[in-house]
């Protein structure tokens, strides 16, 4: 049935190509969008793929997870991306947008793990934070005398006298980023839940309050370029940054990570889900484009190969926390069979 659906989708896509302009008809390069966190790993795979096969090196754009999902779900046809990367799982609302626009057959690949870190220059005063303190520093509203009010904390020491007496200044990703989504859900909400005042919040109020970053200048959005945050931290010892563990590891000679709930981020702690702000990384394939845009199946095979994602694979060497062998075998099976993602899996 999957093969029949693929055939029908391919015919439909081919038919849509006929109606397109000549530049669109000529596309012979895989188009990949999405997460800035997954971007460096996908780039390494794309470059290897372009070197070792007869296919062109895929074109990658770092649009953020949310931005990538919007582009991916716009429709079928060569004017739309073939693959989107994500530093969090596809949302049910995004799946429904895909279905609405005819992107009905999607395969999901969970490619490994990453952690979100609070980092600073090695020349800066390092932080030892609980998630509760992190929320009190960066949440849009915090409880004061039993009431939720706009965050009044200006300095880290306003949150707790044990913290540095310097202004709260944290640079991080924008709302379109999967890292921002994960940070809000895994770090801020967890910190909020540690407060007794959170127990009485309704579901809607909990999301609005506990997953919202302050917008008064203490949190500075840096766009989708995590390397920009790294450069800012190196040049400003009063600044802290939010980004994926792989960027910390890549700049370990210049950056340090804050302790969160008594733990420093390590590959081992993240892989074991012991580090409090660990998350999974994904990419999604538009099945209708497989066999029409040259090389998609082969790119997926390369990404899920033992050479790329094995315990001695090249992606581990560039910072990806690769899945254990049994999960990698499941990924290889997925690459071969391209099972269709179901809405029920996302709820």
Wavefront OBJ file of the C-alpha trace (Angstrom):
o trace
v 0.000 0.000 0.000
v 2.878 2.381 0.825
v 4.459 1.745 -2.572
v 1.111 2.348 -4.310
v 0.641 5.611 -2.402
v 4.170 6.649 -3.368
v 3.454 5.881 -7.018
v 0.235 7.895 -7.008
v 1.924 10.789 -5.212
v 4.796 10.716 -7.678
v 2.391 10.839 -10.593
v 0.585 13.771 -8.977
v 3.844 15.608 -8.381
v 5.029 14.945 -11.912
v 1.743 16.342 -13.180
v 2.182 19.463 -11.096
v 5.711 19.920 -12.444
v 4.358 20.160 -15.984
v 2.456 23.273 -15.030
v 5.503 24.975 -13.529
v 7.995 27.346 -15.027
v 11.200 26.074 -16.611
v 13.404 26.989 -13.596
v 11.146 24.943 -11.311
v 11.155 22.018 -13.739
v 14.929 22.032 -13.781
v 15.408 21.476 -10.024
v 17.764 18.564 -9.514
v 19.000 19.515 -6.054
v 17.403 18.437 -2.775
v 15.923 21.386 -0.850
v 16.222 21.206 2.943
v 14.999 23.797 5.462
v 14.518 23.989 9.218
v 16.338 23.907 12.530
v 19.541 25.834 13.131
v 20.525 23.145 15.658
v 20.226 20.303 13.132
v 21.708 22.460 10.353
v 25.412 21.746 11.075
v 24.806 17.986 11.217
v 22.705 17.995 8.033
v 25.366 20.111 6.324
v 28.047 17.522 7.067
v 25.812 14.755 5.679
v 24.964 16.836 2.597
v 28.617 17.521 1.859
v 29.564 13.842 2.254
v 26.604 12.869 0.098
v 27.566 15.339 -2.627
v 31.165 14.102 -2.610
v 30.600 10.352 -2.604
v 27.599 10.104 -4.983
v 26.729 11.382 -8.452
v 23.959 13.590 -7.003
v 24.312 17.311 -6.407
v 25.020 18.516 -2.875
v 21.654 19.375 -1.241
v 20.779 23.016 -0.614
v 20.204 23.786 3.082
v 18.574 26.828 4.683
v 18.558 27.535 8.419
v 15.009 28.822 8.918
v 14.308 27.565 12.435
v 12.117 24.571 13.197
v 8.842 26.488 13.077
v 9.778 28.358 9.895
v 10.875 25.109 8.274
v 7.606 23.386 9.116
v 5.619 26.222 7.529
v 7.623 26.012 4.315
v 7.562 22.202 4.248
v 3.799 22.061 4.753
v 2.905 24.584 2.023
v 2.364 21.916 -0.604
v 3.621 19.359 -3.102
v 5.815 20.431 -6.009
v 9.366 21.471 -6.725
v 8.782 25.028 -5.468
v 8.419 23.508 -1.971
v 11.132 21.927 0.240
v 11.671 18.178 0.232
v 12.936 17.801 3.815
v 12.685 19.844 6.991
v 14.935 19.571 10.045
v 13.600 20.141 13.552
v 14.989 20.392 17.065
v 11.631 19.287 18.435
v 8.883 16.994 17.220
v 6.353 18.131 14.631
v 3.270 19.623 16.289
v -0.205 18.248 15.611
v -1.187 21.651 14.215
v 1.723 21.513 11.746
v 0.760 17.996 10.690
v -2.785 19.206 10.057
v -1.462 22.137 7.979
v 0.508 19.654 5.873
v -2.578 17.504 5.362
v -4.656 20.553 4.410
v -2.118 21.443 1.702
v -1.839 17.931 0.274
v 1.367 16.927 2.063
v -0.254 13.742 3.270
v 2.606 11.244 3.414
v 5.448 12.256 5.749
v 8.170 10.113 7.284
v 9.716 11.127 10.594
v 13.322 10.386 11.575
v 14.538 10.913 15.166
v 18.254 11.273 14.613
v 19.644 11.710 18.118
v 19.738 13.988 21.134
v 20.901 17.429 22.115
v 20.816 19.524 25.253
v 20.062 23.207 25.693
v 22.728 25.035 27.654
v 23.120 28.378 29.381
v 26.642 29.406 28.448
v 29.061 32.275 28.847
v 32.622 33.218 28.065
v 35.241 31.364 30.101
v 36.287 34.802 31.319
v 32.799 35.456 32.752
v 31.454 34.559 36.176
v 29.795 31.186 35.720
v 26.266 30.523 36.960
v 24.936 27.759 39.187
v 21.192 27.849 38.641
v 18.123 25.887 39.520
v 15.395 25.825 36.861
v 13.257 27.772 39.336
v 15.862 30.554 39.451
v 16.141 30.507 35.666
v 12.385 31.024 35.358
v 12.432 33.853 37.919
v 15.143 35.524 35.842
v 13.616 35.090 32.380
v 9.888 34.437 32.788
v 7.586 37.181 31.513
v 5.579 37.082 34.744
v 6.624 35.904 38.183
v 4.775 35.674 41.498
v 5.153 38.550 43.950
v 3.141 38.388 47.196
v 0.898 35.758 45.642
v 0.168 37.728 42.456
v 1.589 37.130 38.977
v 3.189 40.386 37.845
v 5.551 41.567 35.099
v 9.012 40.322 35.989
v 10.623 42.974 38.250
v 14.024 41.256 38.570
v 16.742 43.385 37.002
v 19.860 41.663 38.329
v 20.696 38.008 38.919
v 21.087 38.847 42.601
v 17.447 40.051 42.641
v 16.481 36.432 41.954
v 18.799 35.026 44.620
v 21.495 36.776 46.671
v 23.902 33.937 45.876
v 23.857 34.874 42.174
v 26.027 37.585 40.560
v 25.126 41.198 41.217
v 24.955 42.152 37.556
v 22.107 42.778 35.090
v 20.173 39.838 33.651
v 21.209 39.775 29.984
v 20.590 36.562 28.055
v 20.812 36.151 24.296
v 18.764 33.384 22.707
v 16.820 32.182 19.677
v 13.582 33.698 18.294
v 10.087 32.143 18.556
v 10.482 30.414 15.157
v 13.304 28.293 16.584
v 12.812 24.760 17.892
v 15.464 25.582 20.488
v 13.218 28.381 21.785
v 10.214 26.017 21.890
v 12.227 23.427 23.787
v 13.704 26.020 26.136
v 10.248 27.331 26.983
v 8.802 23.862 27.570
v 11.734 22.055 29.198
v 13.448 24.828 31.137
v 11.040 27.686 31.854
v 7.906 25.586 32.426
v 9.799 23.166 34.665
v 11.137 26.089 36.680
v 7.689 27.618 36.911
v 6.215 24.323 38.104
v 8.655 24.330 41.013
v 6.836 27.390 42.393
v 3.802 26.739 44.658
v 1.898 29.564 42.921
v 1.870 27.553 39.675
v -0.374 24.874 41.127
v -3.488 27.051 40.869
v -2.935 28.118 37.221
v -5.431 26.928 34.619
v -4.085 25.065 31.594
v -4.300 28.182 29.406
v -2.770 30.442 32.055
v -0.007 27.923 32.678
v 1.028 28.006 29.027
v 0.729 31.787 28.787
v 2.717 32.421 31.963
v 5.077 29.487 32.419
v 6.206 29.238 28.780
v 6.682 32.935 28.043
v 10.018 34.764 27.966
v 10.164 38.355 29.184
v 10.196 41.049 26.479
v 11.647 43.990 28.389
v 15.190 43.691 27.049
v 16.619 41.165 29.524
v 16.219 38.422 26.920
v 17.688 39.390 23.543
v 16.635 37.553 20.390
v 19.601 36.755 18.169
v 17.962 35.296 15.079
v 18.543 31.788 13.769
v 22.349 31.966 13.792
v 23.643 30.288 16.959
v 27.204 31.167 15.968
v 26.250 34.835 16.394
v 25.390 34.145 20.046
v 28.741 32.411 20.512
v 30.589 35.442 19.107
v 28.628 37.848 21.335
v 29.448 35.826 24.449
v 33.142 35.766 23.665
v 33.143 39.553 23.380
v 30.903 40.335 26.383
v 31.572 38.725 29.771
v 28.286 40.070 31.195
v 26.197 38.220 28.603
v 24.833 34.670 28.792
v 23.480 32.663 25.877
v 20.980 29.908 25.156
v 21.791 27.350 22.444
v 22.369 23.673 21.709
v 25.056 21.579 23.401
v 26.834 20.918 20.107
v 27.744 24.634 19.833
v 29.145 24.544 23.371
v 31.253 21.482 22.561
v 32.466 23.094 19.356
v 33.653 26.135 21.348
v 34.732 24.387 24.552
v 38.037 26.258 24.563
v 36.228 29.607 24.817
v 32.867 28.946 26.508
v 31.610 27.416 29.751
v 28.179 26.069 30.677
v 26.094 27.012 33.686
v 25.095 24.282 36.109
v 21.364 23.542 35.941
v 19.759 21.756 38.873
v 23.239 20.734 39.971
v 24.256 19.228 36.633
v 26.705 20.319 33.967
v 25.751 19.268 30.432
v 27.656 16.246 29.119
v 26.974 13.991 26.152
v 26.416 11.068 28.514
v 23.934 12.929 30.722
v 21.992 14.220 27.715
v 21.818 10.794 26.029
v 20.523 9.277 29.277
v 17.910 12.071 29.693
v 19.488 12.938 33.054
v 20.403 16.509 32.104
v 17.247 18.569 32.794
v 17.066 20.316 29.417
v 17.656 17.473 26.945
v 15.622 17.099 23.743
v 15.423 14.975 20.590
v 16.362 16.050 17.055
v 14.425 15.134 13.904
v 14.093 15.466 10.163
v 10.955 14.940 8.081
v 10.739 13.706 4.493
v 7.997 14.521 1.989
v 7.301 11.096 0.459
v 5.702 12.539 -2.673
v 9.044 14.054 -3.682
v 10.986 10.781 -3.361
v 11.778 9.511 -6.853
v 10.977 12.885 -8.425
v 13.710 15.063 -6.929
v 16.910 13.086 -7.546
v 18.748 11.663 -4.548
v 16.272 12.013 -1.653
v 16.222 8.299 -0.866
v 19.991 8.117 -1.131
v 20.436 11.175 1.133
v 18.197 9.582 3.771
v 20.185 6.348 3.488
v 23.422 8.291 4.040
v 22.050 10.183 7.056
v 20.873 6.967 8.738
v 23.948 4.912 7.841
v 26.333 3.389 10.355
v 29.101 5.517 8.823
v 27.189 8.689 9.776
v 25.338 7.763 12.960
v 27.117 4.737 14.340
v 29.074 4.849 17.605
v 32.180 5.713 15.584
v 30.311 7.701 12.933
v 31.304 11.075 11.573
v 28.264 12.832 13.071
v 29.344 11.807 16.554
v 32.701 13.389 15.779
v 30.987 16.745 15.099
v 28.902 16.726 18.281
v 25.682 14.812 17.598
v 24.686 12.558 20.481
v 23.920 9.542 18.323
v 21.198 6.963 19.112
v 22.075 3.522 20.529
v 22.466 0.656 18.061
v 18.906 -0.697 18.370
v 17.453 2.743 17.600
v 19.838 3.158 14.668
v 18.669 -0.176 13.245
v 15.080 1.108 13.501
v 16.131 4.263 11.644
v 17.677 2.190 8.862
v 14.453 0.203 8.608
v 12.492 3.445 8.395
v 14.775 4.672 5.627
v 14.076 1.533 3.648
v 10.307 1.426 4.164
v 9.398 5.125 4.649
v 6.408 4.560 6.981
v 3.777 7.274 7.042
v 3.630 9.432 10.162
v 0.176 9.341 11.799
v -1.464 12.226 13.667
v -2.038 9.951 16.664
v 1.730 9.650 17.151
v 1.969 13.394 17.776
v -0.705 13.633 20.454
l 1 2 3 4 5 6 7 8 9 10 11 12 13 14 15 16 17 18 19 20 21 22 23 24 25 26 27 28 29 30 31 32 33 34 35 36 37 38 39 40 41 42 43 44 45 46 47 48 49 50 51 52 53 54 55 56 57 58 59 60 61 62 63 64 65 66 67 68 69 70 71 72 73 74 75 76 77 78 79 80 81 82 83 84 85 86 87 88 89 90 91 92 93 94 95 96 97 98 99 100 101 102 103 104 105 106 107 108 109 110 111 112 113 114 115 116 117 118 119 120 121 122 123 124 125 126 127 128 129 130 131 132 133 134 135 136 137 138 139 140 141 142 143 144 145 146 147 148 149 150 151 152 153 154 155 156 157 158 159 160 161 162 163 164 165 166 167 168 169 170 171 172 173 174 175 176 177 178 179 180 181 182 183 184 185 186 187 188 189 190 191 192 193 194 195 196 197 198 199 200 201 202 203 204 205 206 207 208 209 210 211 212 213 214 215 216 217 218 219 220 221 222 223 224 225 226 227 228 229 230 231 232 233 234 235 236 237 238 239 240 241 242 243 244 245 246 247 248 249 250 251 252 253 254 255 256 257 258 259 260 261 262 263 264 265 266 267 268 269 270 271 272 273 274 275 276 277 278 279 280 281 282 283 284 285 286 287 288 289 290 291 292 293 294 295 296 297 298 299 300 301 302 303 304 305 306 307 308 309 310 311 312 313 314 315 316 317 318 319 320 321 322 323 324 325 326 327 328 329 330 331 332 333 334 335 336 337 338 339 340 341 342 343 344 345 346 347
